[in-house]
Amino acid sequence: MTAHGADVQDGDGQAEADSRTDSKQSPAIEVPAARERARAIPEAAVARLAVYLRALSSLAEQNVGTVSSDELAVAAGVNSAKLRKDLSYIGSYGTRGVGYEVAVLIGQIERILGLTRKHSVAVVGIGNLGHALANYGGFPGRGFPVSALFDLDPDLVGVPVGGIPVNHIDDIVEVCAEREVTIGVIATPVQGAQEVCERLVAGGVTCILNFAPVVLQVPEDVEVRKVDLAVEMQILSFHVARRQQEAAAEAGRSDVDGADIGPPGGGDRVSGQVESADRMVERL
């Protein structure tokens, strides 16, 4: 963590210099420079870059050639100062009075996000969530085609879901290696998640998206992103409570406490929603 923080600080001060020197370097030198720049990007900025890419792709589909920082910020739902700061991490500053070339900026962000390499996705656990992920048409268009499905249920094995036959989890290592799977999605109950994770890693998978409410143990060279629906609900609850506090403060109600905000029984309902989310994930 300390080393990563140091990289971020250095990246802030050197991003402009990197941008000026990139144009003078040969392609062989640009790749290492791009890697160093990618290491300096904060996690939150990486998430926003993905949002900018989605907005830019929409503009490209409309044959828009250039876009100002203000226009792109509105499309992405952020303020323009933050957008310009984020784009400075990848060495893109635009042209004064013109803005950013949409096609060029798409290419820059795709390189930073690693979207210029080939990806292949495996989904493990073909319950309700797994079915939805397997059938989602947005993945291939963004460079993440689903190429393998796995489950324990003998009634599912061999059955096509989204056009892909379901394999037994015992075949994870062999199938993932054969199909060069780079991203594994775990949508299993808690009990089997760690074992599934280990099989994916043994099959050469280096990135894992985990929907199971459990912390996975993985080698240092494997990246894991955890999606916890209960946590997301708790975060939403926090933002609602904070807005109500601010509104009460503006109205002069200084006696309002965060725990007392909301309609009668509101706290119990939020707790019930979180527990329901936990049970829903357990069933997936």
SETI-10560 format. One record per atom (N, C-alpha, C): x, y, z. Coordinates in pm, whole numbers, plus 50000, padded with zeros to 5 digits. Example, Ala and Ser with C-alpha at 12.3 -4.5 7.8 and 13.67 -1.06 7.14 Angstrom:
2
513194943150780512304955050780513204967050780512854977550708513674989450714512905000350787
END
This chain:
284
500834988050000500005000050000500865012550000501945012150080502805023950086503455026549951503955016049889504605017749758503605022849656502345017649659501335022249564501045036849584500975041149712500715055249739501815064149685503075059249698504195067149646504105068349496503675057549430503525058049284502505068449245501405069349319500365079049285500885093149296501635095749405502155109249425503105113149313504005103849276504945106549168504215108849038503145101149012502395102248888501755115748873501295121648985500665134848979501635145248928502875144348975503825154648939504445152548803504435140148753505155137148630504255134748511502935134848530502025131248420502215140348300502355153548327502465162848214503775160748142504845158348220506145156048156506115143448072505455132948124505335120648046504615123247915503565131647921502785134447801503615141347695504515150547742505325157947646506375149147581506875139347657507955131147602507455119547519506175115447541505655103747468505765105447318505455117747270505435119947125506815118947064507875120147150509235119647098509825105647105509095096447168509635083147188509195073647078509965063247061509605052746965508545043947029507755036446950506745027347005507315017747108508575013347090509165003747184509335009947322509525023147329509715030047457508385033947518507375036347437506085041047486505395030647574505565017847544504865007547621505275007447767506595007247801506965008047942506465020848008506505032047935506045044747992504565043848025503785037447937502365035847961502125027148083502965016848101502805008048217503065015648346504125024048346504425031948464503285041548495502705047348392501595056648411500385049448468500145037248420498995029548470499155026548618500385023748662500605020648804500315032748892500415044848836500255056948915498805061648927497895054648864496485058948864495775053848988495135062749066494375058349184493215049249145492835040349236491775030649210490475037549169490125048449240488865055349210488895061249070490055066049027490185071748892490035060948786490525048848815490395037848720488925034948693488115034848801486675032448786486025043248701486455055648720485875066548641486325065848495487555061248470488015059848332487095050348255486625039848321485705030548256484395037548222483965046748308482735054348281482965063948164484125070348161484435079448049484445071647917485005059647922485075051547800483675048347749482765045147839481385042247798480745054547734480975066247795480405078547739481035081747603482335079847592483025082547465482575073047355482355060447391481895050647293480525054547239479685059847326478365064447284478495076247188479425085347218479655096747129480185092146994481085082346995481645077146870480555070946783479595064246848478495058346772477625069046706477655081146763476905092346706477755100546609478945095146576479875101746483480365115246534480495116646666481055128746726482565127746722483235137746663484685137246647485465142746764484975153646824485655159746938484635162847047485145163647170484275166547284485045174947384484385184847442485045193147543485015186047677485845190547769485875184347901484545186247973483915197847953482615200348016481555190847963481545188747832480545179747771480755165347816482015161047819482305147347861481995145448009482275155748089481995154948232480495153348257479685160848183478225159648198477755145648159478295140648049477905127248001478305116348100479415118648173479905108548267479405110748409478765122248434478225124948567479255129048669480345135848626481355140848719481595155548689482355162448776482675176348745483885176748652483985187448576485015188148472486435188548528486605194448647487945194948707488435180848739487555172748794487925158948827488225151148699487435153348595487665146448468489035149948411489365162948411490665167048357491805161048438491625160348570492655154248656492805139548622491685132348606491745118048574492435115748440492105123948341492695121948208494185125748207494595134448301496015137848308496855125748350496235116448423496955104348464497375096048344496585096748235496925088748117497645097148012498005109448051498775117947962497955124847855496655126547880495795133047781495305146347835495625157147763495265170547808494335177847712494065171947598493185178447502493855190447437493065197547355493535209447286492665221247326493305232047370492555243647415491645248947302490385251047336489425256147239488815245447150489355233347156488855222347073488315211047160489115207147259488715196147346489515183647317488865172247328489535159347308489025152647181489945146347107489515138246994488955125147048487705122447017487005110947075487735097847046488075095446920488725082846882490075081146951490855091946959492175091347023492035088347171491095095247237490905093247380490395079147411489535073947326489065060047343490265050547339491155052547243492325043947231493235044847353493425056947404494275058747522493705051547644492405053347666491775047047782491765031947767491495026947647491485012447625492845006447655493915013347617495265008147645495525007647795495155018347864495375018848008494575008148081493335005748036492474995748100492774981448055493734980047965494114966647921493124960447824492334968747758491294963547669491804960547529493084963147505493644959947374494114945347369494114938547484494454924347487493174916147483493304903747443492154894847431491764889347567490464890147598489954884747723488954873547695488824864647792487864853747785487334851547927486014850347941485394849948073484744836348100484924831548224484254819348270483364822948388482144817648389481204819948499481004806648572481204806948702481034794848783479864796848878478884787848869477674788948950476544794248864475794785048801474764789248706473394789148774473294797148881472004799548945471344811348878470534818748951469864830348891470854840748841471844843948925472844853848885473704848648771474154836248782474984830548677474284830148542472984826648543472204826848419472184840948359471944850748444471864864648397473184869148336474294865748401475604869548350475924862448218475574849648210475854841948089475064847147970473884852347996473024857247888473174872147859473984879047938474134893447919474874896647790474234903847701474814906747571475824917847569475984925047681476894936347684478354932547700478634920547750480034916647771480844915447642480354908047541481164906547418481474919947352480484928947350480684941847285481744950347351482034947547477483044955247549484354947547566484464936547493485714929047494485804918047596484654913647652484674903247754483704891947719483974884447614483074873447577483114862147680481944856947714481864845447803482124832847721483124825047760483514813347680483354800247755483064800847887482934788447963481984790448081481184780048110480244780048222480444767348303480304768348436480514756748522479474756248633479114743948670478184742048782478314727748834477814725648957477834712249018476604703948981475504710848954474224704248933474264695348808474074682248823474104673248707473004676248606471914682448653470824686048561471194697648471472214705348510472644716848430473804713348338474634703948379475814700448299475394695548160475974701848059475664698447921474554706747861473824714147946472724722547897473274736047851472954740647731473434753647684472754765247756473544774647799473034787047859473714798547785472914806747720473504817247638474304811547522473944799647479474634793347367475874785547405476204784947535477414777947580477034766547672477444754147641477124742747729477794744247866477074740447970477604741148106478504729048132479704731648182480634721048221480564718648371481004706948414481084703948557482294711248616482184715148743483284722648804484564714448812484464701448803485674693248803486524695848679485914701848577486634704248451487184718548441487074726248550487484740348545488924741948497489854734848557491274736748524491524733848377491044722548329491294718548190490644728148090489354731348113488624739848018489184754048017489484759548135490014773148140491364774248071492194764148088493494764248021493324763047870492414754347828492184752047685491604764347616490694771447684490024782947624490684796147661491814795247728492604807147765491754817547839491044812847940490204821648021491084830948104490794843748100491564853648176490804859048297489464858448292488644863848400487644853248445487624850448574486684841048630485664848248716484384845148697483314851048776482754840348868482814842949000482334833349098480954837649147479944829549115478564832349158478014820249232478834814749319478474802849394478114806449538477534797049614477374799249759478724800449826478734805649949479974808050021480814795350034480154784250064480864771950097481824767349988481494769349863482344764249756483194774649688483104787149731483784797949659485304796649659485904793449774487364792649781487894781349694487224769949697487674758649614487564762149465486474768649428486304772849289487414782549251487704791849340488764801649314490094794649289490424784849370491694777749355491764770149222490624764749181490604757649052490784767448936490154779048946490314789148841491774793448829492404795948943493814800048943494684789048884494384776548918495154765348863494974764248713493844769248662493604768948518494174781048445494924789448516495584800848453494824813848460493714814148534492934826448546493644836148641493804848548599494544858348679493664869548734492384870048692491474880248742490164873548783489664877048902488454870748953487464881349001486214879948954485124888549002484274879749094484234883249222483624874649322482304880249374481214873049349479904876949401479564869749531480364859849570480094852649695480524861249813479714862149917480054870650033481124864350121482334863350068483454857450141484744863450087485754864650172487064869650131487884857850078488314858849954489064848049891490564849649916491234838349934492684838149948493294834549812494094843649759494674841449625496154845149625496914840149526498324844149512498424859149483499594864749505499794879149488499574883749345499784874949249499654879049110498234877549055497284874549142495884873149101495074884849157494324891449070493504902849110492084898149141491504903249250490144899749288489334912349311488134912549253487164923349280485954916849343485504922249457484394916449530483154925149513482044918749480480764925649468479844920349577479524928849675478684924949787477424933449786476294927349752475034934849740474604940749873474844933749984474454938950115475254951650148476544951550118477374963250143476904975050059476554972449934476074983249848474794989449905473904981149960472684986350021473004994850144473974990550222474364998250340474955011750300475715011950192476265024650144475145033950098474165028350026473015036449984472275041850105472095033650208471425037850330472165049550395473505048850395474305059650451474065072850377474055072250244473875084450166472485090450188471465081850199470115086850226470075093750361470665087350463470675093250597471415106450598472545107350526473315119650525472535130950459471835127950351471045138450285469925143350375469315133950449468245137950539468785146450653469985143350700470635151350803470885165450752471395166450630471685179650573470415187750555469345181050509468075188050491467515192650625467655184250729467165187950862467975199550918469305199350893470155210250941469785223450876469495223050746469095235250675467775240550727466935231250776465635235350830465735239850975466955239251032467145243851169466885233451274466785220551234466515209851330467845203851375468485210551471469805206251516469755194051606468535189951647468415178651739468315165251667468415165351533468255153051457469535144951461469405132451492470545123351492470385113451378471515108951320471455100051204470665087451230470695082551354469995070051382468495071751388468035084451408466605086851423465955091751295466745093351190466225098851066465415088550991464365093150925463575084250840462255081050904461385074450830460065070850881460165060450991459105059351075459125049351182459425035451126460335028751194460685015151149461635014951031462125026950987462995027350869464275019650888464865020951010466105013751037465904998851030464764993951087464494979651081464324974950938463694983550854463464979450716464784978350640465714987950663467014987250596467754974850640467714971850773468374959850822467784947450757466434947350743465784935950679466174934650534466354946150467466754945750326468154939850312469054943750403470424938650398470434923650422469654919150524469604904950551469024897350432468004903250367467414896750250468434895550138469254905950121470284905650018471294894650047471664893250177472594882550212472014868850178470734866850209470114853950180470024851650030469774862349954469664861049809471004856549751472114862649799473434858949748473754844549785473334840349905473594826549947472934816649851471764820349797471034811149711471584810649570472384820849530472854821749391473884810949362
END
